[in-house]
Amino acid sequence: MSGFRDLMAFQRQTEALAQVAGRLGWDQETVMPEGAAAQRAEEIGALEAVLHARRTDARIGVWLSRAKAPDAVGEAQLRQLRRQVQRAAKVPGRLAEEIARATSLAQGIWAEARAREDVAAFLPTLTEVVALKREEAAALAGGGDPYDALVDDHEPGMTGAAIAAMFSAMRPRLVALREKVLGAPAPKGVTGTFGQDAQLALSRELATVFGYDWSRGRIDLAVHPFSSGSGHDVRITTRVSDTDPFNCLYSTIHEVGHAAYEQGIDSGYALTPIGQGASMGVHESQSRTYENQLGRSRAFTGWLYGRMREVFGEFGIADA
């Protein structure tokens, strides 16, 4: 039992440091000064070096050999930790640090290129990141399929072949649905100017309606909406367009779907190997369920239209 306790105490510190890395990434995309990009990349790279060293610490193997789980939850903790350790051991510390630093720098370069609609400005950085990720995939695959190695990081046990088979079965119905949608009259859009403060106020209201726990979260603006964190700190972001309020509103609903997955995990698991979402498939399906199945239902859109009239006042309706 002592092996299990020692292991979980060590891992709790590792998970806490990983959450700090996540907060640095959130800060970079929301409020960090533009001039801090290079330093932030160095900070994130340094922290990743510390995390990699902890994840590959020789003591973990000793503790795992001695650890006896007290219950089914403990068994799940050990199973997930073994998986994390095995994957970390395959990637050189130098590479893990380089990827963290390069992707941090890439974020700001991408945002600037996006604002200028200048793809060429981002291509050299993208090329560097892809090369590093290919190196990581090769290390993880160990002679196997590199795509499978990376997919497994997001959807454990999934393979490229399984994904291809899944979409092959779905393709006929999806193509038919696409043709039906494209053949239908284009939906009408809204016209007018929609203030940022009003959009954000309504976004906060929508987040509350969809069950977002504000005591463990917040909403901010970002170039591209995302959710971040787990346990007692799960943050979301959205974006604003003066002429398209739906961009902001439905981005918020989508990210609340992601956040609901993380906030729905038993808080007692926070800062443990099983303390965050285990499946990107569940993450994206839940966010899309919130955004599309619920957020675009007739009942909800009828209510939303009324709230938009109350919040924004008069606005026009025009053909798209």
C-alpha positions in Angstrom: 0.0 0.0 0.0 2.9 2.3 0.7 4.0 2.0 -2.9 0.6 3.2 -4.1 0.6 6.2 -1.6 4.1 7.2 -2.6 3.2 6.9 -6.3 0.0 9.0 -6.0 1.7 11.7 -3.9 4.4 12.0 -6.5 1.9 12.0 -9.4 -0.2 14.6 -7.8 2.7 17.1 -7.9 3.3 16.1 -11.6 -0.4 16.7 -12.4 -0.3 20.1 -10.6 2.7 21.1 -12.7 0.9 20.0 -15.9 -2.0 22.2 -14.9 0.4 25.1 -14.5 1.6 24.5 -18.0 -2.0 24.6 -19.2 -2.6 27.9 -17.4 0.5 29.4 -19.2 -1.0 28.3 -22.5 -4.4 29.8 -21.6 -2.7 33.1 -20.6 -0.7 33.2 -23.8 -3.9 33.0 -25.9 -6.0 35.5 -23.8 -4.1 38.2 -22.0 -0.3 37.8 -22.5 1.5 40.8 -23.9 2.5 40.3 -27.5 6.2 41.0 -26.7 6.3 38.1 -24.2 6.0 35.3 -26.8 9.7 34.3 -27.0 10.0 34.3 -23.2 6.8 32.3 -22.8 8.0 29.7 -25.2 11.1 29.3 -23.1 9.1 29.1 -19.9 6.8 26.4 -21.4 9.8 24.5 -22.8 11.5 24.6 -19.4 8.4 23.4 -17.6 8.0 20.6 -20.1 11.5 19.5 -19.4 10.7 19.2 -15.7 7.5 17.3 -16.5 9.2 14.9 -18.8 11.9 14.2 -16.2 9.2 13.5 -13.6 7.2 11.2 -15.9 10.3 9.2 -16.7 11.6 9.2 -13.1 13.1 5.7 -12.3 11.3 5.7 -8.9 7.9 5.4 -10.7 8.8 1.9 -12.0 9.8 0.8 -8.4 6.6 2.2 -7.0 4.5 0.6 -9.7 6.0 -2.8 -9.0 5.1 -2.4 -5.3 1.8 -0.6 -5.7 -1.4 -2.4 -4.8 -4.6 -0.6 -5.6 -7.1 -0.4 -2.7 -10.1 -0.5 -5.0 -11.3 -0.3 -8.6 -10.6 3.4 -8.8 -7.0 2.8 -7.7 -6.7 0.1 -10.4 -7.8 2.7 -13.0 -5.3 5.2 -11.6 -2.5 2.6 -12.0 -3.6 1.6 -15.4 -3.6 5.1 -16.7 -0.3 6.0 -15.1 1.4 3.0 -16.6 0.1 4.1 -20.0 1.4 7.6 -19.4 4.8 6.4 -18.3 5.2 4.0 -21.2 4.5 6.8 -23.7 6.7 9.3 -22.0 9.6 6.9 -21.9 9.5 6.5 -25.7 10.0 10.3 -26.4 13.4 11.8 -25.7 13.3 14.7 -23.2 15.1 16.9 -25.7 12.2 16.3 -28.2 9.5 16.9 -25.7 11.0 20.2 -24.8 11.5 21.3 -28.4 7.9 20.5 -29.3 6.6 22.5 -26.3 8.8 25.5 -27.2 8.0 25.3 -30.9 4.2 25.0 -30.6 4.2 27.9 -28.1 6.0 30.1 -30.6 3.8 28.8 -33.4 0.6 30.0 -31.6 1.5 33.7 -31.8 2.9 33.4 -35.4 -0.2 31.7 -36.5 -2.4 34.4 -34.9 -0.6 37.2 -36.6 -0.6 35.4 -40.0 -4.3 34.7 -39.6 -5.1 38.4 -38.9 -3.3 39.4 -42.1 -4.6 36.4 -44.1 -1.0 35.6 -44.9 -0.6 31.8 -45.0 2.9 32.1 -46.4 4.1 33.8 -43.2 3.1 30.8 -41.2 4.3 28.0 -43.4 7.9 27.8 -42.2 6.7 27.5 -38.6 4.1 24.9 -39.5 6.8 23.0 -41.4 9.0 22.9 -38.3 6.1 21.8 -36.0 5.1 19.0 -38.4 8.7 17.8 -38.6 8.9 17.6 -34.8 5.5 15.9 -34.5 6.7 13.3 -37.2 9.7 12.7 -35.1 7.5 12.2 -32.0 5.2 9.9 -33.9 8.1 7.7 -35.0 9.4 7.5 -31.5 6.0 6.5 -30.1 5.3 4.1 -32.9 8.5 2.1 -32.5 8.3 0.8 -36.0 4.5 0.7 -36.2 2.1 3.2 -37.8 3.0 6.7 -36.8 -0.6 7.9 -37.3 -1.9 5.3 -34.9 0.7 6.4 -32.4 -0.6 10.0 -32.4 -4.3 9.1 -32.6 -3.8 6.9 -29.5 -2.7 10.1 -27.6 -6.2 11.5 -28.1 -8.4 8.4 -28.4 -6.7 5.4 -26.6 -6.9 2.2 -28.5 -8.1 3.9 -31.8 -6.3 3.2 -35.1 -6.4 4.8 -38.5 -7.8 1.6 -39.9 -10.7 1.6 -37.4 -11.4 5.3 -38.3 -11.4 4.5 -42.0 -13.8 1.6 -41.5 -16.1 3.8 -39.4 -16.3 6.6 -42.0 -16.6 4.1 -44.9 -19.8 2.8 -43.3 -21.1 6.4 -42.6 -20.1 7.8 -46.0 -23.3 7.0 -48.1 -25.6 8.6 -45.6 -23.4 11.6 -45.0 -23.1 12.2 -48.7 -26.8 12.0 -49.1 -27.3 14.4 -46.2 -24.8 16.8 -47.6 -26.7 16.9 -51.0 -30.0 17.4 -49.2 -28.6 20.3 -47.3 -26.9 21.9 -50.3 -30.1 21.6 -52.3 -32.2 23.4 -49.7 -32.8 27.2 -49.7 -30.0 29.1 -47.9 -31.0 30.1 -44.4 -31.7 33.7 -43.7 -29.1 35.7 -41.7 -29.1 38.7 -39.4 -27.9 42.2 -40.3 -26.8 45.0 -38.1 -24.1 45.8 -35.6 -23.9 43.8 -32.4 -21.9 45.3 -29.5 -19.1 43.2 -27.9 -20.3 43.8 -24.4 -23.8 42.7 -25.3 -22.6 39.6 -27.0 -20.4 38.6 -24.1 -23.3 39.2 -21.6 -25.6 37.0 -23.6 -22.8 34.4 -24.0 -22.4 34.3 -20.2 -26.2 33.8 -19.9 -26.0 30.9 -22.4 -23.2 29.3 -20.6 -25.3 29.4 -17.4 -28.3 27.9 -19.2 -26.2 25.0 -20.4 -24.9 24.3 -16.9 -21.5 25.9 -16.8 -20.2 26.1 -13.2 -18.9 29.6 -12.8 -17.3 28.9 -9.5 -14.8 26.7 -11.4 -14.5 28.6 -14.6 -14.5 31.9 -16.5 -14.9 33.1 -20.1 -12.5 35.3 -22.1 -11.8 36.3 -25.7 -9.3 34.4 -27.9 -8.4 34.3 -31.6 -9.9 30.8 -31.8 -12.2 29.5 -29.1 -11.0 26.8 -26.8 -11.5 25.2 -23.4 -8.7 24.7 -21.0 -8.2 22.9 -17.7 -9.8 20.2 -15.5 -10.8 19.6 -12.0 -11.6 22.9 -10.2 -10.4 25.2 -12.9 -12.0 24.7 -16.3 -11.9 27.9 -18.5 -13.5 28.7 -21.8 -13.0 31.3 -24.5 -15.0 32.7 -27.3 -14.6 35.3 -30.1 -16.7 38.3 -31.2 -17.7 39.6 -34.6 -19.6 42.9 -34.7 -21.7 41.6 -37.6 -22.2 38.0 -36.7 -23.3 37.4 -33.1 -23.8 33.7 -33.8 -20.1 33.2 -34.0 -19.7 34.3 -30.4 -22.9 32.6 -29.1 -22.4 29.2 -30.6 -18.7 29.2 -30.0 -19.6 29.7 -26.3 -22.1 26.8 -26.4 -19.6 24.5 -28.1 -16.9 25.3 -25.5 -19.4 24.8 -22.6 -19.9 21.3 -24.0 -16.2 20.7 -23.7 -16.1 22.2 -20.2 -19.1 20.1 -19.1 -17.1 17.0 -19.8 -14.3 18.2 -17.6 -16.5 19.7 -14.9 -18.5 16.5 -14.8 -15.6 14.4 -13.6 -15.7 13.6 -9.9 -13.8 16.4 -8.3 -12.1 13.9 -6.0 -10.1 12.7 -9.0 -8.5 16.2 -9.5 -4.7 16.1 -10.0 -4.7 12.4 -10.5 -4.1 10.3 -13.6 -7.8 9.9 -14.2 -8.7 13.5 -13.3 -9.4 14.7 -16.8 -11.2 13.7 -19.9 -10.0 10.4 -21.4 -11.5 10.6 -24.9 -11.4 13.4 -27.5 -14.2 11.5 -29.2 -16.4 12.2 -26.1 -15.1 15.7 -25.9 -16.0 16.6 -29.4 -19.3 14.7 -29.5 -20.4 16.4 -26.3 -19.5 19.8 -27.6 -21.2 19.2 -30.9 -24.3 17.8 -29.1 -24.5 21.0 -27.1 -23.9 23.2 -30.1 -26.0 21.5 -32.8 -28.5 19.1 -31.3 -29.4 21.3 -28.4 -28.3 24.7 -29.5 -30.0 24.5 -32.9 -33.1 22.8 -31.8 -36.4 24.7 -32.6 -37.3 25.1 -29.0 -33.9 26.6 -28.1 -33.6 28.9 -31.1 -37.1 30.2 -30.5 -36.0 31.2 -27.0 -32.7 32.5 -28.2 -34.3 34.7 -30.8 -36.4 36.4 -28.2 -33.4 37.0 -25.9 -31.4 38.4 -28.9 -34.2 40.9 -29.5 -34.2 41.9 -25.8 -30.4 42.2 -25.6 -29.5 43.7 -29.0 -32.7 45.6 -29.8 -33.8 45.8 -33.4 -31.8 44.0 -36.1 -32.5 43.0 -39.6 -33.2 39.6 -41.2 -31.8 39.1 -44.7 -31.2 36.3 -47.2 -27.7 34.7 -46.6 
